[in-house]
């Protein structure tokens, strides 16, 4: 392993990730960070393990920023002072990068700390609190934390175990939430290397107080309550639970409720085929939207629904909604509790077990009256406004990199 350079020389930063495909929050962060570092005078480049599929949205880089796909020799020639990694598919590729330069890892998910990567059980339905290790194999089938094929279980365990060992090769491990900080510290050697670094909130434009109040003017009127879900439509994200919650809300409030699903995934067809069961709530599906269109839909929403059955590592969309004065409801586990403050930025639901009924109860507390809802909306806006932006984030990141130590 190379010795870390002195802090004032750490100006050549290589950002590494598994792909240049723009898939979700991690890629939004990488794109934002590369532009900010470049603007701040750092020399930046990117290494991607593989190319995005054809016709897929990609991470946009500033003009003049070099990037390579799987070319370790090009990285060596570029000679970075620091490699800032965000997860890879091949452990050997990751190990090779670690030998090139001083390395820092940002843990966006349960990388190296869970066989399935979800950190959640189905039997009983709750978040898993175990430290990752061979004993997890005994829980894989009995607790339903993964698939049903034993060979898949062994292959996934070996992959995550190799990743777990690679985590010990980083000089610093960064996380976005208190929950993830605790999780990584319980799983790695030298837990003091794990530090919290708040993700920046600069991806959507802030809504004015006047704009929020204007939206709330007809809250007591005849229009439907507008709920919004943003994310992949897959089991652990809880879209089916969200649809059930919308039905309960409509019945309890005796009022029309609309739930807009923004995203795609395997659960969409299942929900659509059961649409009749969710009446009187109306369900809408938009597929993935551009950042501008998503921003517009957030501005029209009343409540963001974050029904994740697994403990989300963070959930940046909650802060993006809050910046529009939109409170949220979600389950009280994982990184969500860092920004979803019950009675301030929305409502937290009991996560043991995570059900449509407990989520609806949290939503009903938010919708008790126009006065309560207006206070939550404005408090959400205040909370998000105080969250650090990208300029503060760059300063904090470089300080953490400069003061980290060898493992």
N, C-alpha and C positions, 0 to 999 in steps of 0.2 A: 504493500500500500504506500502511495506517495505521501510524504510529509506535507501537512497543510501549509500553504504559503502565508506570509504575514498579511494581516487584514488589509493594509492599504494597497496591496497588489492584486486583490481579488476583484478585478474589473472585467475579466473575460468570463462570462457566465454562459454555460451550455445548458439549455433546457431539454430534458429527455422525456419521452413518452412512448407508449406502445404504437401510436398511430397519429397521423395528422388529420384523421377523421374528426369532425366536430360532432361529438355524440351527446355531451351533456355538460354538467356544471364544471367538471374538471377542465374540459377543453375551453369553456368560456373563460375560466381563470387563467389558463396558460396564454390564451390570446391576449387578454387584457394585460397580463404581466409582461409579456415580451414587448408590447408597445410601450409600456411605462418604463421599463429598463432602458430600452433604446432611446427614448425621449430624455431620460435622466443622464445620459452620457456613458452608459455601460456598453461594452461590446458584447453583443448577444448572438448566439446561434442556436439551432435546434437539431436534435437527432431523434428520428422516429424509427421505430422498429419495422414498421410496414406502412405502405401507402393506403389511403382511404379507398374504398370501392369506387368504381366509376359512377359518376353522377351524384356522388355523395358530397354534402357540405364539408368543407375543410377549414382548418385553422388558418386564418389570414395573418400573414406576417408583414411587418413593415418593409418597405423597399430598402434593399441593401442588407437585410438580415439573411445570412446563409442558413441552409438546412440540408440535411442528408437523410437518406433512408437506409438504415442498417450498415452504414459505411464507417466502421470503427477506425480504419486507417485515416480517413479524412478527419475524424475527431482528434486523433493523435497529432496530426499535422497542425490542426488549428490550435492545439495546446491550451485548453481551458484552465482557468484558475480554480473553477468550481463547476461541478455537474449537479444540477438541481433536477432530481428525478421524480416522475409521477406515475410509475408503475409500468411493468413490461409483461409480455407473454412468456418469453423464454428466459429462464433463470441464468442460462449460460451467457446470454447477451448482457444481462444485468451485471453479472459477475465481471465480465470483461470491461464494462464501463467503469466499474469501481476501481479497477487497477490503473486507470488512466489519470485520474485526478481526484482531488478532495471532493467528497460526495455528500450531498444532503438529499433526504427523501421526504416528500410530502405524502402522508397517508390519507388518500381520499376515501378509502373504504377499508374493509377488514382483511387487508392484504397480509397474508402470513399469520393470521390470528384465528382462522376458522376454516374448516374443511370446505364448507359450501360457500363461504364468503358472505352469508346472510346474518350470522350471529343470532339466529332465532330458531325456536322449536315450534313444531306444529302440534305436538302432543306432550304436555299441554301447550296452548298457544301463549308464548311469552318470549321475551328476549333471553338469550343464553348468557350466563355470567361466568362460564368456565374459562380457565386458562388453556390455551391451545396446546395439545400434546397427544400422544398415542391413546390415552384414555378416552379421547373424543370418539374414537372408533366404536366404542361400546354404546354410545348414545345415538349414533348416526341413524340407525333404523328405528330403534325404540322410541325416540323423540321426534322422528320425522324431520331432521334438520337438513336432509339432502334428498337425493333420488332413491331409487329402489335397486339399482344394480351394484353388486359388491365390487366388481372391477372398476366401475366409475368411482366408487368410494375410495378405493386404494389409490387410484391415479390422482384424484383430487387431493387426498391427504399428502401424497408425496410432493406434489407441486407446492402446496401451501407450506409444507415443512421446509422445503428448499428456500422458499421466499422468507420464511421466518429466520433461517440462518443468515440469509443475505442482509436482513435488517441490521444485524450486528456489525456489518461492514460499513455502515454510514456514520459519519462524524456527528450528524444531527438528524433527528427525525421530527418532523413538524406535523401538527394536526390542527383541524379547524374548530374543534369543540372540546369541552371539558370531558365529555364521555369518551371521546377517542383518545384524548391524552391519557386518561386513566387506563383504558384498554391496552394501549401500547406499552405503558410503563409496567403493566402486569406481565407482559409477554416477552420483553426483550432484556438482554443483558445491559447493564449500565442504564437504568431507567432515567437517570438525570439527563441523558441526551435527548429525551422526548420533551418537546416544548409546544405550547399553544401559540398558534399564529392565526389571528382572525382573518377569514377571507374578506377581501375588499368588496364594498358595495358601490359599484359604478356602472352596472350593466343596464340600468333603466333610469329614466329621468324622474326626478322627484315631482310629486303632485303638490300643488299649493293648498294651504288650509282652505282658501276660498273654493278651490275646485272640489275638495272633499266635502265641504258643507253643501255645495251645490248638488252634488250627487245624492246627498242624504235628504234633500228637501222633500222628495216624494216617497221616503221610506215607509211612511204610514199609509200610503195610498193603495191603489188597486194593483199596482204592478207586482210581478212575482219577485220573491227573494232570489237573488242571483248568486249561485255557488259556482266556484271554479276549481278544477283539478288540473294540475300541470305535472306531467311526467309520463314515464312509460306505463302502459296499461298491462301490467303483469301482476301475478299473485301477491308477491311480497309488498307491492306498493299499495295494495288495498283498494283498488277501484271498485270492486264489487261491494265492499263495506261502505264506500262513499255513496254508492247508488242506494243501498239500503237505508243509510242515514237520511238521504234526501226524501225518501218516501215517508219515514217517520216524522220528519220535520213538517212536511206538508199536511199530514194528518193532525199533528199536535197543534200547529199554528192555524189550521183551517184556512190555509192560504196557498196560492200557487207557488211552487218552488221549481226553479230551473237549475240543472246541474250541467255545466259545460265541461267536457273532457277534452283537454288539449294534450295531444300525444297519440302514440300508436303502440300496439302490442297485442299479444295473444289473448288477453282478457276482453278485448273489444267485442269480438264476435259472441263471446259468452254473455256479456252484458246485454248486447243488442237482442239476442235470442230470448232473454228473460225480461225485456223491457216492460211487458204487461204487468209483471209482478211488482214493478217499482212505481206504478201509478198510485196516487195522482201526480207524483213528481214527473217533470218532463226532462228527458236526457238528450243532450246534444253532443255530437262528436265533430271535432274540427280537424283532426290529425295534427301534425306538427305545424307550428306557425313561426314566421320570422320574428326576430326580436321586436321589431316595430309593431307588428300585429299583436304579439303577446302583450306588449305594453298597453296597447289600446284596450284589450280585453280586461286586463287587470284594473284599468281605470273605471270600468263599468261594473265590476264585481262588488258584491257585498261581503262575502266570506270566502277565503281560500280554504280548501279542504286538503289536509295532508294526512291521509288515513293509513300511512305505512305500518304494516304489521311487523316489519323488522325495525330495529333501532337505527334509524337514519344517521349516518355519520355527521351530517349537518343540516342540509336542506335549505340552500341559499334562496330558493324561490319564496320562502316565507318572508325574508327581509325585502325581497323585490316587491312583494305584494304590500308589505308594511309601508314602503316608500310611496305607495299610492294611497295610503290611508286605509288599506284593506286588512282587517284583523284575520286571524287564522284559527282553525281548530285542528287538533292532532292528538296523538297518543303521547303520554308522558314517559317517553323513553328515548335513549340515544341523544344525538346532538340537537334535536328539536327544542329541548328545554333551554338551550342557550339563548334562543330568541323568542320562543313562544312562552310568554309570561302570563299565567292564568290571571284574568281580570285586568290585564294591562294591554297586551297585544293580541288577546283572543282567549280561547278556552282550551284547557288541557283535559283530556279524557283518561280515565283509568285504562291502563294497558294490560291488565291481568284479569281476564283476557281482553284483547282489543276487539270490540264488537261495534256494530252499527248503533246499538242502543246507547252505549256509553259515549260514542262520538256525538250522537244526536243530543244527548243531555248537555254536553259541553257547548254545542251550538245554541241550544235553547237559552242557556245562561247569557250568551252574547246578544241574543235577539229579544230579551225580556221587554225592552221598551226602546223608543227612539233615543231617549236621553242616555241610556246605558250604551247603546250601539254607537252613538256619536262620540261618547267619551272614549270608547275602545278604538274607534277609527282615528281620532286625533292623537291618542296616546301611542298608537302604532306608528303614526307618522313621525312623532317626536323621537321615538325609540330608534327608528331606522335612520333618521337624520343625524343622530349622534354616533352612528356606527362608522368606524374608520373607512376611508376611501383608499384608492390605489396609491396615492402619494405617501400616506402614512404607512401603508402596508409595505411599500418598497423600503422605507427607512427601517422598519421593524425587521423585515426579512434579512437585510444586509447586516444588521447588528447581530442577529442570531447566527448567521453564517460566520461572521468575524469572530465571535466568541465561543464557537463550538470547539470541542476537543476530540482528539483521536480516540476511537473505541479501544 
